[in-house]
Structures are given as C-alpha cells and as structure tokens.
Amino acid sequence: MVVEQKNDCSREGKEQMGSRGEVFSTHTVAGKRTYFFNVKENRHGDVFLNLVESKKSGESEFERHSIIVFEEDFENFLMGFNQAVGFMRERKS
C-alpha cells in the first residue's frame, strides 16, 4: 500500500480556505482511496473534524463517506479509535 500525505493549509491560512469554514486540511492517498482530514469551524466558532473517505466509482464519479467528530468528543473518539486499531494490530501479528 502506498501512502502519500500532503498538508494543504494551516490555521494561519484560514481566510484562503473558502466559505465552508475550513481552517486546516490534509489528505492521505492509500491505494484506491483518499482520506481527507478537514478541521472546520462553524459560524459560532465551534471547531470540529470532518473525516472523509473518497474512492472512484466509475469514470468520473466518486463515492464519499464522511464522519464528523466534535471537539468535545475528541478524547473519547481517539480512545475508541486507538482501541480498535490496537485490536487489529494484535490480531494481525
């Protein structure tokens, strides 16, 4: 599996990210899938993480799946995520 990572912007470039509220964005290409990690801010100033998996499904169409993790849920989300990854790594070895 080939993994490529690219940082597109940081918080300092917030004004350049457009009207969708992105304050940071990076993506990783892993085989036929691309994973986007977008930090966004809503109009109330709340920050959240938008994780998107994208893969080609046809000539010019893409299938996209998205999950939003709110800032107040980061700790619990990461705890569950790390437990799942740990289980998968142990099972593989």
N, C-alpha and C positions, 0 to 999 in steps of 0.2 A: 504494500500500500504506500503510495506516495502522498506525503502531506506537505502542503505549501501554506505558509501563513503570511498575511500581509496586513499591516496596520494602515488603515485609511485616514484616520483622523484622531485627534485627541480632544480633550475638553476645551483647550485653548482655541480650537478651530470650530467651535460651536456654531458661529454665525455662517460658516461655509457649508454646513451640513444640510441646509434647506429647511423647509417649513414643517417637516414631520417630527421635529423635536429631537433629532439625533445629536448626541453630544460626543459619542465615540462609536466607532465601528471597525471591526476587523473580521476577516474571514479565513477559513482553512479549507483547502481542497483536499479531499480524501477519496481517491478513486473517482467514481462517477457522481459523488455527492459533494456539495459545497455547504459548509456550515457557516452561518453568519452570527456574529455576536454583537448585537446593537444595544448600546446604552442610550436610553431615551429619557427625555424629561417632558412631563405634561405641562399644561398651562398653569397648573397650581404649584409647579416647582418640584413635584414628586419624581424621583428617579426610579427607573425600572429597567430590567434586562429583557430584551426580546431575542430569543434563540430561534433561528430559522434553519431548517434543513431544506435544501433545494436539489432536485435532480431532474435531468432531462427526461421528458416522457413524450417522445415523438420528434418530429423535425424541428419545430420552433416553439414547442410548449414545454413548460416546466411545472413539475409537481412540487408544491411547497407545503411544509408543515411548520407551525410556529407555536412557541410556548412563551408566556410572559411570566417573569418572576419579579415580584415587587420587592423593593429594598428591605422592607420589614421582614420578608420571608427568606432572605439570602442565607442566613445561618442554618436554618432548618433544611432548606433546599440543598445546600452544599453537604450537610451531614448525610442526608439520604443518598445523594449522588455519589459521594465517596464510599458509602457502604455498598452500593450496587456495583461500583467499579472494582472495589476490593474483592467482592464475591466472584466477579467474573474473572479477575486475575488469578485468584486462588484456584478456581475451577479449571482454568486453562493449564496450570502447572502440575 
